[in-house]
Amino acid sequence: MTGRQKLLLESPHLQEENNPKLSSKSSSGSYILQITSLTSYYAASASFPSNVIDLFDKSTLCGIKTLSGHEKGTTSLRTVQGLSGVNRECLVSSGKDGGVIVWDVRANAQSIKSMY
């Protein structure tokens, strides 16, 4: 065991849980590839063939919205603060289709889509 692992195990904030307190599934039943945190939601990208991003309420883990936009698998999912002069939280995804999408999660739509 490394010193770093030992420090983590000795942390007063780390608690072992045998059963999850809440759980959820992708709207499509696909595997979850990546998860990122927004202020009010968790965003999770799903595997092929659905290629969707599901938004889950943080307190209940209930599915709130599903974002569709990539024609092939999602390869990356990130939350960024401020983009293109807009000073608010943004969800950004990229996919095997060569696209990069900035999502407007309030409107359940793409606000910027760039294809390569």
Phi, psi and omega in degrees: 000131179281164178299323180295316178297320180296319178298319179296316180293331181271358182298134178290346182269348182271126178232136179278134178238128178274329180232138178294145178282325177220152173210164180206171179228158174298147180299334183263354184079005179282170176289145174276125181265317182214151177229139173224158184253129171254176181302312184253348187227163161256137175250133182229127177269140183255156182282172175301143012265000186283319178054037181251166173242122179261139174254131182242138174297133184294325185276332184245344187061020174283141177294130182255311184216158172234127181255123178247138180186329179274134181278337176233180185308145175281132182254338181206148180215124183218154170255131178233151178260111177077129180207133179055042177080359178266121184264070175208168181291134180232146173257127183235134177228156173229159183217169178293348176281359180085005183265148171239126183237131170259122187262141169261094186292339177292323183261358180059042185210169175279135175259331175217133175227126180238126179250138179250000000 
